[in-house]
Amino acid sequence: MAEFIQQLINGLSLGSIYALIALGYTMVYGIIKLINFAHGDIYMIGAYVGYICIKYLNLGFFPALIISMITCSLLGIIIEKIAYKPLRNATRIAALITAIAVSLFLEYTTMFIAGATVRTYPQILGNITFKPMEGVIVNIQQIFIFAVTIVLMTVLQFIVHKTKVGKAMRAVSSDKDAAQLMGINTDKVISYTFAIGSALAGAAGILVGIYYNTINPLMGMLPGLKAFVAAVFGGIGIIPGALIGGITIGVIETMVSGYGSSLYKDAVAFAILILVLLIKPSGLLGKNTREKV
Amino acid sequence: MKLSKNALISTKSNKKLINFLVIIAVYGIVQLLIFLGILGDYYQVTLAMICINIILAVSLNLVTGFTGQFSLGHAGFMAIGAYTCAIITKRYDSPLAFIIGIFAAAILAAIVGVLVGIPTLRLKGDYLAIATLGLAEIIRILILNFDSFTGGARGLGSIPQYTNWTWLYIFTISTIIVIKNFINSSHGRACISIREDEIASESVGINLTRYKVLAFVIGAFFAGIAGALYSSYFYYIKPGLFDFMKSIDILVIVVLGGMGSLTGSILASILLAIISTYLQSFAELRMIIYAILLLLIMIFRPQGLMGTKEFSLSKIFNKKQAPHENSAS
């Protein structure tokens, strides 16, 4: 039982990180119907910015978190303006290839500047652990992950449901043309969406850095794909769906590597994805849309 | 009336003759260059990569460009082909085993294609892309875990090398011919109509699932052949070679050449190989330049180099001889 709870806690911390990344995917997909493959790399950049802040500028955890979130959101806006905006009316596949090109660009530019080596993240939070139960260990990193995730989710819910920008975002995602006719500046809304999604990815990057202790330029690829799986699992374009999807994928993955074979943990996320797509393609919280002729 | 019919037949046979001669000439010239030692090892490797990429791109173009089904899992089929052929030729080391290996590779990849295709091809657009991506990753992870057969993460080494320029050329040309004829057949027309409008083609009686799966399976079949040729040429394979990035590479060739243009895929395979050879000297910067090039091409020419047009040699020759016959053909 204790082992199960331990695995559950580990799964929840991994899942929170997936959820933070998945939110960016789901928001961008909801608005411009683009699988933003570069999103996983923005998360990687977030981790590197945090690394620089902590190691070279000697900043604490929270200043580093905020700086990395701001840097990532600016990066997100720039990427959207340069790469995705000219292709807004192009085919889906052209936009997708562009996203892949941006992803390669970010990965290899980081590799060029910072080197391909795996770097050890500075242990800024110390090595404090708690024992809420016999045989269950919660460390300070996990508590920070939960706290940061919950705060960011609350802020996001507030932005999306209580502010004007959030209202505009929801309007654009439900019908872009109609929103434009109502006088909403869609370009601005898309920029906001990229900024918010990228900021969340940046936060996830720094959290992963302190949790797993290592970062490298290609670290964004697999978590990026899994976060996308999480977004599809919860119903793409739906914000609570990304949260549920991320946490579910994280918990299942941890359970599989804990009780089964850790070699299969990467396959599990994709197996879940295929099952979801076959049984309920619109995702857990998605509504079925009828095809019209 | 009779005269114009004769003219038509003669243009057609003329066209075939020209194509045939060009095919033979290209083979002969390259073979001669290799024989004389003008084409060094380095360029031979590039040449092999071009041929393998042409097979992969042309077969993916059938699925993505002509049938409109967005697949990101082509590397998975290539991996199946590569491992099948490698395991067979490692066990029975003979030229016959190599031929059997290639066909076993293609057939096994096609069978997996059926199994994968029937459930997933119900999905559309991005969902299909992500499902095929997931399946290819699962194939790769399974290969990684069956290490008694496949050597796991270490990979399979010392595979007998049978692939040479002749085999590469034979398979590349046959892939192009088979897929070109498929596209020009009524089945191929059905596939193209699915790309244009699924609902409309369904309402004129085209069995959507059947043709989608058919295109997918043919694509998988040739990807299996490409994998087999790859493993037998480079005599070392590992699961990491067939990851998601490999599928992306193939898709990039198809999109760059133009979706729905076979000659575009061929052109793009050659072009990318040349660019990549040229950029070799830049080492780390290579991938950055590649990414920027890709970005610029997508921004300024999203339909690819050729769009849906085809380039044909005989057309050029005929234009010079008798331009009025062009419209008849």
HADDOCK unambig.tbl for C-alpha pairs under 7 A between the chains (distance, minus, plus):
assign (segid A and resid 86 and name CA) (segid B and resid 299 and name CA) 6.35 0.50 0.50
assign (segid A and resid 87 and name CA) (segid B and resid 299 and name CA) 6.30 0.50 0.50
assign (segid A and resid 90 and name CA) (segid B and resid 302 and name CA) 6.89 0.50 0.50
assign (segid A and resid 94 and name CA) (segid B and resid 298 and name CA) 6.04 0.50 0.50
assign (segid A and resid 94 and name CA) (segid B and resid 302 and name CA) 5.67 0.50 0.50
assign (segid A and resid 98 and name CA) (segid B and resid 295 and name CA) 5.51 0.50 0.50
assign (segid A and resid 98 and name CA) (segid B and resid 298 and name CA) 6.27 0.50 0.50
assign (segid A and resid 101 and name CA) (segid B and resid 291 and name CA) 4.77 0.50 0.50
assign (segid A and resid 101 and name CA) (segid B and resid 294 and name CA) 6.06 0.50 0.50
assign (segid A and resid 101 and name CA) (segid B and resid 295 and name CA) 5.79 0.50 0.50
assign (segid A and resid 102 and name CA) (segid B and resid 291 and name CA) 6.77 0.50 0.50
assign (segid A and resid 104 and name CA) (segid B and resid 291 and name CA) 5.86 0.50 0.50
assign (segid A and resid 105 and name CA) (segid B and resid 288 and name CA) 5.25 0.50 0.50
assign (segid A and resid 105 and name CA) (segid B and resid 291 and name CA) 5.28 0.50 0.50
assign (segid A and resid 105 and name CA) (segid B and resid 292 and name CA) 6.98 0.50 0.50
assign (segid A and resid 108 and name CA) (segid B and resid 287 and name CA) 6.28 0.50 0.50
assign (segid A and resid 108 and name CA) (segid B and resid 288 and name CA) 5.84 0.50 0.50
assign (segid A and resid 109 and name CA) (segid B and resid 288 and name CA) 6.35 0.50 0.50
assign (segid A and resid 112 and name CA) (segid B and resid 284 and name CA) 6.28 0.50 0.50
assign (segid A and resid 267 and name CA) (segid B and resid 137 and name CA) 6.95 0.50 0.50
assign (segid A and resid 267 and name CA) (segid B and resid 138 and name CA) 5.24 0.50 0.50
assign (segid A and resid 267 and name CA) (segid B and resid 141 and name CA) 6.30 0.50 0.50
assign (segid A and resid 270 and name CA) (segid B and resid 134 and name CA) 4.86 0.50 0.50
assign (segid A and resid 270 and name CA) (segid B and resid 138 and name CA) 6.91 0.50 0.50
assign (segid A and resid 274 and name CA) (segid B and resid 131 and name CA) 5.78 0.50 0.50
